[in-house]
């Protein structure tokens, strides 16, 4: 199985939902904190999304309490996935989330300046006046 399409899917969700963040241009510190916390959250969410591409296929049904099993309830499935996530990838995701947090605290202002410049250059309006 190829993981790249699933990485693109997860990264697309990051980009889509990040575009919905409010713009706090008059409060640069608040905007930096918001972006850093958003990066922290997505550090964990990206890892959790990435695990789903292979989690149901790791073990045969009934192989372990950590794996997906057909016919179990949604609550049981979430409980199993949470246990699997903690055992296999939580610490990797802690490092990813911490890296996101630190890098966004350090580089939020220049990155926002760059993104706003692109927004101005590529803005267009369909129809209207």
ZIWO-V246278 format. One record per residue. N is the residue number from 1. SS is DSSP state (H for helix, E for strand, L for the rest). D_FIRST is the distance of its C-alpha to the first C-alpha in Angstrom with 1 decimal. Layout:
n->N ss->SS d_first->D_FIRST
n->N ss->SS d_first->D_FIRST
This chain:
n->1 ss->L d_first->0.0
n->2 ss->L d_first->3.8
n->3 ss->L d_first->6.4
n->4 ss->H d_first->9.3
n->5 ss->H d_first->9.9
n->6 ss->H d_first->10.2
n->7 ss->H d_first->12.4
n->8 ss->H d_first->14.4
n->9 ss->H d_first->14.9
n->10 ss->H d_first->16.2
n->11 ss->H d_first->18.3
n->12 ss->H d_first->19.7
n->13 ss->H d_first->20.9
n->14 ss->H d_first->22.5
n->15 ss->H d_first->24.3
n->16 ss->H d_first->25.3
n->17 ss->H d_first->26.8
n->18 ss->H d_first->28.4
n->19 ss->L d_first->30.2
n->20 ss->L d_first->32.0
n->21 ss->L d_first->33.6
n->22 ss->L d_first->37.4
n->23 ss->L d_first->39.1
n->24 ss->L d_first->41.5
n->25 ss->L d_first->43.0
n->26 ss->L d_first->46.4
n->27 ss->L d_first->45.1
n->28 ss->H d_first->43.1
n->29 ss->H d_first->42.9
n->30 ss->H d_first->41.7
n->31 ss->H d_first->39.1
n->32 ss->H d_first->37.9
n->33 ss->H d_first->37.8
n->34 ss->H d_first->35.9
n->35 ss->H d_first->33.3
n->36 ss->H d_first->32.9
n->37 ss->H d_first->32.6
n->38 ss->H d_first->30.1
n->39 ss->H d_first->28.0
n->40 ss->H d_first->28.4
n->41 ss->H d_first->27.3
n->42 ss->H d_first->24.2
n->43 ss->H d_first->23.3
n->44 ss->H d_first->22.8
n->45 ss->H d_first->21.5
n->46 ss->H d_first->18.7
n->47 ss->H d_first->17.5
n->48 ss->H d_first->17.9
n->49 ss->H d_first->15.9
n->50 ss->H d_first->13.0
n->51 ss->H d_first->13.1
n->52 ss->H d_first->12.8
n->53 ss->H d_first->9.1
n->54 ss->H d_first->8.6
n->55 ss->H d_first->12.3
n->56 ss->L d_first->12.8
n->57 ss->L d_first->10.6
n->58 ss->L d_first->12.0
n->59 ss->L d_first->15.2
n->60 ss->L d_first->16.9
n->61 ss->L d_first->19.3
n->62 ss->L d_first->22.3
n->63 ss->L d_first->20.9
n->64 ss->L d_first->22.1
n->65 ss->L d_first->23.6
n->66 ss->L d_first->20.9
n->67 ss->L d_first->18.1
n->68 ss->L d_first->17.8
n->69 ss->L d_first->20.1
n->70 ss->L d_first->20.8
n->71 ss->L d_first->24.4
n->72 ss->L d_first->25.2
n->73 ss->L d_first->26.9
n->74 ss->H d_first->25.6
n->75 ss->H d_first->27.7
n->76 ss->H d_first->26.3
n->77 ss->H d_first->22.6
n->78 ss->H d_first->23.5
n->79 ss->H d_first->25.4
n->80 ss->H d_first->22.5
n->81 ss->H d_first->20.1
n->82 ss->H d_first->23.0
n->83 ss->H d_first->23.5
n->84 ss->H d_first->19.8
n->85 ss->H d_first->19.9
n->86 ss->H d_first->23.3
n->87 ss->H d_first->22.3
n->88 ss->H d_first->19.0
n->89 ss->L d_first->19.1
n->90 ss->H d_first->22.5
n->91 ss->H d_first->24.0
n->92 ss->H d_first->21.4
n->93 ss->H d_first->21.9
n->94 ss->H d_first->25.7
n->95 ss->H d_first->25.5
n->96 ss->H d_first->23.6
n->97 ss->H d_first->26.1
n->98 ss->H d_first->29.0
n->99 ss->H d_first->28.0
n->100 ss->H d_first->27.8
n->101 ss->H d_first->31.1
n->102 ss->H d_first->32.9
n->103 ss->H d_first->31.7
n->104 ss->H d_first->32.6
n->105 ss->H d_first->35.9
n->106 ss->H d_first->36.6
n->107 ss->H d_first->35.4
n->108 ss->H d_first->35.6
n->109 ss->H d_first->38.8
n->110 ss->H d_first->37.9
n->111 ss->H d_first->34.5
n->112 ss->H d_first->36.2
n->113 ss->H d_first->38.8
n->114 ss->H d_first->36.3
n->115 ss->H d_first->34.5
n->116 ss->H d_first->37.8
n->117 ss->H d_first->38.9
n->118 ss->H d_first->35.9
n->119 ss->H d_first->36.6
n->120 ss->H d_first->40.2
n->121 ss->H d_first->39.4
n->122 ss->H d_first->36.8
n->123 ss->L d_first->38.5
n->124 ss->L d_first->39.6
n->125 ss->L d_first->41.1
n->126 ss->L d_first->40.9
n->127 ss->L d_first->44.2
n->128 ss->L d_first->46.8
n->129 ss->L d_first->49.8
